[in-house]
Amino acid sequence: MTSNIGWELYRSFLGVLREGSLSGAARALGITQPTAGRHVAALEAALGVVLFTRSQVGLLPTEVALALQTHAEAMESTAASLERAASSHGTGVRGVVRVSASEVIGVEVLPPIVARLREAHPALKVELVLTNRVQDLLRREADIAVRMVRPKQEQLVARRIGHIELAFHAHRDYLARHGTPRKLEELAGHAVIGYDQPSAFVRDAVKAANAGSAGSAGKALPGYTRDAFSLRTDSDLAQLALIRAGAGIGICQVGLARRSDALVRLLPRAFSMKLDTWVTMHEDLRHSPRCRAAFDALAGGLQQYVGAPEAAGAQGKMARARTHTTE
């Protein structure tokens, strides 16, 4: 096995792995197809393994290639983090900061916060990664993440924002056509909007909802199971859009629903779920001007959104931000 293998070989390897062909990888990476082919061949020779086999549908990764994927992606994240750090060299808040958030938070809540951040720091460039998958800050997939779960890694700096409350909502037009449920059990007679495939987050959320529902602790939340859903989607944005369109009854953030007089909160005494919200970043970035400015802007804007009081002074808040001390 050859040592000191160049990053560009792994970069082409990831390109082929994701695109399924040399031509697709070449287009995605901005290189020629022969170059992509030479890179993959050179990596196979250096490692002494076969990474891809040809098929009618393209290049198929071998078990070795799939085993190497996470390690190559870690290299990719580190390289991207290095470029972001290098771009911030100089005085003032400048360079690139990469922020990860869920789809709903990224689309519905963060845009005005990011807009104010850019107005205050025009030399700062912001990359928004919208995904419901928790980005790995330790591998530098993102610089800063907005999370609905308390981070446990000691290497992370975190600031607790407060609770984002979820509740059942429906459009007034839907309720005018179908009536208003007065009990959780009555959801069974309505068009309920819910998930398609229960992810780990969904399972934890439903468990928390079951435990927190008045009068139904320890029991299944009536009318909120996959079989009972008339409309199913794993996209939180799609669920919110369906609620706004009057398609049925669904769960959404109370703060978002309050923006529209057309949306009505249902069964407030019977059901409420609160998500603990955190802004986090790697502790190595706490003294980076670009990350510090973005971190404080996101935390402040989100605290306004949830209605949580801010602590006196950003310096004091950052000093209490380690996950094992902040509340």
Secondary structure, DSSP 8 states (H G I E B T S, - for coil): --SS--HHHHHHHHHHHHHSSHHHHHHHHTS-HHHHHHHHHHHHHHHTS--EEEETTEEEE-HHHHHHHHHHHHHHHHHHHHHHHHHT-SSSS-EEEEEEE-HHIIIIIHHHHHHHHHHH-TTEEEEEEE-SS---TTTTS-SEEEESS----TTEEEEEEEEEEEEEEEEHHHHHHH----SGGGGGGS-EEE-SS--HHHHHHHHHHHHHSTT-TTS--TT-SGGGEEEE-S-HHHHHHHHHTTS-BEEEEHHHHTT-TTEEEE-TTT--EEEEEEEEEEGGGTT-HHHHHHHHHHHHHHHHHHT----S-HHHHHHT-BTTT--
